[in-house]
Amino acid sequence: MAELVPLAEELSCSICLEPFKVPVTTPCGHNFCSACLDETWAVQGPPYLCPQCRAGYQTRPQLHKNTVLCAVVEQFLQAELAQAAPSPPDGWTPPARPAEPSPACRVACDHCLKAPAVKTCLVCMASFCQEHLQPHLDSPAFQDHQLQPPVKDLMRRKCPQHNRLRDFFCPQHDECICHVCLVEHKACSPATLSQASADLETKLKHKLTVMYGQINGASRALEDVRGKQQDIREVAHRKTEQLRQEFMEIKVLLDAAEATSTQKIKEEEKRVSTKFDHIYQILLKKKSEIQTLKEEVELALTKGDEFEFLEKAVKLQGVSTKPVYVPKVELNQELIKSVCQATFDLKNELKRYIRQPPDKKAEEPTGSGSPGEHGPAPTYKPSHFTKKVLKEEKKSKKPPAASASSINMPTFGAPEQLLDLKQAGPENATKASTAQPNPTLLKTSNVLDTFLAKSRSELLEYAIKFSLDCNTAHNKVALTEKYTVASVADLPLNYQPHPKRFTYCSQVLGLHCYKKGIQYWEVELQKNNFCGVGICYGSMARQGPDSRLGRNSASWCVEWFNTKISAWHNNVEKTLPPTKATRVGVLLNCDHGFVIFFAVADKVHVMYKFKVDFTEALYPAFWVFSAGATLSICSYK
């Protein structure tokens, strides 16, 4: 076996450290088991690296079975089995006993004590070389002497009790006995040595067959364990990614809830502060009037002419002065208390959910299947917080603030008709529903249908180039590549204050606006978990929840929020079917009043369209939220 060790290392896979099974060769010249390499590359993903030399391939190489190496491995395994153990049981024949003893087991002739013995006589109890064995072969006197291959230790063949040759084997006591011992073992079932040896040999062959089956079963069990381990890794990876997305969405909801609550407190502060400013101005005016009257009285007292004094004094005496009165102005404690209470309730709800035992959490999902493989991941349902928000909105009698924490969003019925009615106003909604078809609207509809049917090459005829406006970028939006790429910065950027800059949402606008003509541009998305592409008026708010794209009447967008794609306008959401395209095309027709969003792949597919009578100039608008998300303005050749 020693001479096969170096060859065994060369014929072993460097991944599983076992002899090759269906070996394949990589382009860099290294060999691996086909299953091992497939499993490694499936987990690794592109770029595909050679496990031995780390050579990389962007696309998975086409591998073929190395037939020559496969044949060498089979011959090696056969040679290894021939030296280590009997051959496999299928068609197995026992190995022939060696006719001559090996040099290490040579027995010297008991007659000459020099030459190696070739036979041992069990009657003479001596071993003879070829020369001294000749009498046993020639003389009839030695004809009944039993000869067999040389026995090294003849004394072990004798019965220590009777000094006789042990020719029998007792299976009940597992020992060899002589013919005198048969009297003591008459209740047993002794057999001759040859017969006992044949029986035990048959049993050992059967045991060897069973062991081969057990080894094969253990090999299959090892493969099953490795496969199940890989399945567990994949399931755990998928669930981990799903949990990361869920927690990211929870963070977005919490950030939006915090912003909404903070905004309410600030609005109440602003209301009270405005009243105090008004009171301050009134008191300042009152003080100035009293100061003027005081100066006139002092001046009148200094006059010497009695007639002039009396005339002036009568007028001054008639001017009345009242003590200064400061009205009571306070914050709306009920509003502040309700906002704070809602926050405390949300915090306690989260604490209660996080601190409860895992077994109770596992009972919440209602889906069937094993929780680790097929069951739905447990998600947090902020029902208590939702009720608090709705109660506060009813108390304040104000429309609910637009934010990512909105739970139930209305959906579009007929999008174009709904938008037209909203812009026409409620007083004209009834008239619009019964009015005759407008030729202008029909013409616009025909133009819209024409653009919906255009190919990408036809759309590129209207392509424009523009860069992003640094003065509008939020402090967390980094602009690179000559202001054509927007991404989320790791740390807030020190942009100079500007009235056009977004301060609430991580958004940025294009540098140029468009009020006439037809424009088309494309945006490449990377890691599009939380991002949006759209258009907006320049007058769109820059602060507060209403400044987010699609959450007001001055912007239209398509948004990726986790795995969901939606169209947004005026805080109304329309859920869109998923798409694998990573490029979005935007066609803006200012003359006929519509904007179309396309998913750009091999062909263009319409994602959504808005029909609007635009009243202001429009800017390309973009929203990026998650780390790693990148929006790139595409260039066209």
PyMOL commands that set and color helices and strands:
alter all, ss='L'
color gray80, all
select helices_A, chain A and resi 2-10+34-44+67-84+103-105+130-138+140-142+154-157+193-301+306-318+333-355+358-363+383-396+415-424+426-434+439-452+456-462+470-472+545-547
alter helices_A, ss='H'
color red, helices_A
select strands_A, chain A and resi 23-25+31-33+48-49+56-57+119-121+126-128+147-148+168-170+175-177+191-192+477-480+485-488+507-509+518-526+530-537+555-561+564-569+572-576+583-589+594-600+604-611+618-624+630-633
alter strands_A, ss='S'
color yellow, strands_A
deselect
rebuild
show_as cartoon
